[in-house]
């Protein structure tokens, strides 16, 4: 599954330290569901993740667990109670795509639009 999560109001809050914390926390939360974070790419206002997970776990529950765990970790590290993630998320099946194709897709998203 390819997931994309954006910060609330697309705020540029994900520093390199917070992205590291987010990746680590997300990998731990995924393990608790017998899932695995295969790819993680982060930017200041969003992240892209490829996750493999068992069929008994719904996409909604997977995202709920990942967003919840990372939001708690980020709030603790920043000493705040404000919401971290937007309520919405993007999820798409990524089973047929290779790691190289995913990397190329994420690189394409990072390019400026007006060039």
FENNORQUI-V622434 format. One record per helix or strand. SS is the DSSP state (H for helix, E for strand). FROM is the first residue (numbers start at 1). LEN is the number of residues. If there is no record, write none. Layout:
BEGIN
ss: {SS & SS}
from: {FROM & FROM}
len: {LEN & LEN}
END
This chain:
BEGIN
ss: {E & H & H & E & E & H & E & H}
from: {2 & 8 & 16 & 36 & 46 & 59 & 85 & 99}
len: {6 & 3 & 17 & 7 & 7 & 20 & 8 & 12}
END
